[in-house]
Amino acid sequence: MKDFFDELNLEHRNSINNIRELIDVESDKIKQYPEYKDAAVLCKFIFDYENKYELLAHPENYGYFYKSSLDFERLCNEIYHSLVDDGDIAFIQLTDHLCPRIAFKSRWEIAFDDLITEGQKQALKSINEFKLKKGLPLEEYTLTFYNNVYEYIEAVHKYNVEVEERHKRAKVILNNLYQSKSKEEK
């Protein structure tokens, strides 16, 4: 039994060391093979990003990459392979209300229904039902493609800023509603 634990521990340590190399954008390997830089930048971005799960179109295909060294290493290897070898990677955003994502498909093969979950479809449907009742313009489904790793990362940063701004506006509205309701009760 101890040998198996030792083997698992060795695999974990090797995986951690491999991840360190895969996310090191200044490594000798990157200097020797500049075509790896985009992959290292993207892997480092995912490594540092708080909510890793929202960055992938189908995160369930990569196990528990957000808390398993072996699964995260596998994801990084897939990124390197996709960016350097076969190009089967796309950087997309479905709507302004969803974080831009990485899909491991050629951008020419991607369909909207491949990328949205049933829960997201229901949420967008609910938003549109609400907007219809209020006479507001309906939410349109869009599919935006980003051309490279850097455009994608910038789009994620922009999305995060917009989410924060929406939260601040919602807080102001809720505070105003609360205050007006408190005044009515007095």
C-alpha positions in Angstrom: 0.0 0.0 0.0 2.8 2.4 0.9 4.3 1.9 -2.6 1.1 3.0 -4.2 1.0 6.2 -2.1 4.6 6.9 -3.0 3.8 6.4 -6.7 0.8 8.8 -6.4 2.9 11.4 -4.6 5.6 11.1 -7.3 3.1 11.6 -10.1 1.7 14.6 -8.3 5.2 16.2 -7.8 6.1 15.5 -11.4 2.9 17.1 -12.6 3.5 20.2 -10.4 7.0 20.5 -11.9 5.6 20.1 -15.4 3.0 22.8 -14.8 5.7 25.2 -13.5 7.5 24.7 -16.8 4.3 25.0 -18.9 3.3 28.3 -17.4 6.8 29.9 -17.3 6.7 32.5 -20.1 10.4 33.3 -19.6 11.7 29.7 -19.6 14.6 28.6 -21.7 12.2 26.4 -23.6 10.2 29.5 -24.7 13.4 31.2 -25.7 14.3 28.2 -27.8 10.8 27.6 -29.2 9.1 31.0 -29.5 6.0 29.4 -30.9 5.3 28.1 -27.4 5.0 31.5 -25.9 1.3 32.0 -26.6 0.5 28.6 -25.0 2.6 29.5 -22.0 0.8 32.9 -21.7 -2.6 31.3 -21.9 -1.7 28.5 -19.4 -0.3 31.1 -17.0 -3.5 33.2 -17.4 -5.7 30.2 -16.6 -3.4 29.3 -13.7 -3.7 32.7 -12.2 -7.4 33.2 -12.9 -9.7 32.9 -9.9 -12.7 31.2 -11.6 -10.9 28.8 -13.9 -14.0 26.8 -14.6 -15.8 29.6 -16.5 -12.9 29.9 -19.0 -13.6 26.7 -20.9 -16.5 25.9 -23.2 -16.7 22.3 -21.8 -14.8 22.3 -18.6 -16.1 18.9 -17.6 -14.0 17.4 -20.3 -10.9 18.3 -18.2 -11.9 16.7 -14.9 -11.1 18.8 -11.9 -8.4 20.9 -13.6 -9.1 23.7 -11.1 -8.0 21.5 -8.2 -6.0 18.6 -9.6 -2.4 18.9 -10.7 -2.8 16.0 -13.2 -5.9 17.4 -14.8 -4.5 20.9 -15.0 -1.3 19.6 -16.6 -3.5 17.7 -19.1 -5.4 20.9 -19.9 -2.1 22.8 -20.4 -0.8 20.1 -22.7 -4.0 20.3 -24.7 -3.5 24.1 -25.1 0.1 23.6 -26.2 -1.0 21.0 -28.7 -3.9 23.1 -30.0 -1.9 26.3 -30.4 1.3 24.9 -31.7 0.3 21.7 -33.7 -3.2 21.5 -35.0 -4.9 24.9 -34.4 -8.1 23.3 -33.1 -8.7 26.0 -30.5 -11.1 29.0 -30.6 -11.6 32.0 -28.3 -15.2 32.9 -28.2 -17.9 34.8 -26.3 -21.5 33.9 -26.6 -23.1 37.0 -25.1 -22.0 40.0 -23.1 -23.4 38.2 -20.0 -21.1 35.2 -20.3 -17.3 35.1 -19.8 -15.3 34.6 -23.0 -14.3 30.9 -23.3 -11.8 28.6 -24.9 -13.2 25.8 -27.1 -11.0 23.0 -28.4 -12.5 23.1 -31.9 -11.7 24.9 -35.1 -13.6 28.2 -35.1 -15.2 27.0 -38.4 -16.7 24.0 -36.7 -18.3 25.8 -33.8 -22.1 26.2 -33.5 -23.9 28.2 -30.9 -25.7 25.2 -29.4 -22.4 23.4 -28.9 -21.2 26.0 -26.5 -24.2 26.9 -24.3 -25.5 24.7 -21.5 -29.1 24.0 -20.9 -28.9 26.1 -17.7 -27.5 29.1 -19.7 -30.2 28.7 -22.3 -32.9 28.8 -19.6 -31.3 31.9 -18.0 -31.2 33.7 -21.3 -34.8 32.7 -22.0 -35.8 34.0 -18.5 -34.0 37.3 -19.1 -35.8 37.7 -22.5 -39.2 36.9 -20.9 -38.6 39.6 -18.3 -37.4 42.1 -20.9 -40.5 41.4 -23.0 -42.8 42.1 -20.1 -41.0 45.4 -19.4 -40.9 46.4 -23.1 -37.1 46.3 -23.1 -35.0 45.2 -26.1 -34.5 41.4 -26.1 -31.1 39.9 -25.5 -29.7 38.6 -28.8 -27.5 35.7 -29.0 -24.1 36.6 -30.4 -21.0 34.7 -31.1 -17.8 36.7 -31.0 -14.5 35.2 -32.0 -11.2 36.5 -30.7 -8.2 36.1 -33.0 -5.5 35.1 -30.6 -4.6 34.5 -27.0 -4.0 38.2 -26.2 -7.3 39.4 -27.6 -9.0 36.6 -25.6 -7.3 37.6 -22.3 -8.1 41.3 -22.9 -11.8 40.3 -23.5 -11.9 38.3 -20.2 -10.4 41.4 -18.4 -13.0 43.6 -20.1 -15.8 41.2 -19.1 -14.7 41.2 -15.5 -14.7 45.0 -15.4 -18.2 45.1 -17.0 -19.5 42.5 -14.5 -18.2 44.6 -11.6 -19.8 47.7 -13.1 -23.2 45.9 -13.4 -22.9 44.7 -9.8 -22.3 48.3 -8.7 -25.3 49.6 -10.7 -27.5 46.8 -9.3 -26.4 47.7 -5.7 -27.3 51.4 -6.3 -30.7 50.4 -7.6 -31.4 48.0 -4.8 -30.2 50.6 -2.2 -32.6 53.2 -3.7 -35.5 50.7 -3.7 -34.7 49.9 -0.1 -34.5 53.5 0.9 -37.8 54.5 -0.9 -39.5 51.5 0.7 -38.2 52.5 4.1 -39.6 56.0 3.6 -43.0 54.7 2.6 -43.2 52.6 5.8 -42.6 55.6 8.0 
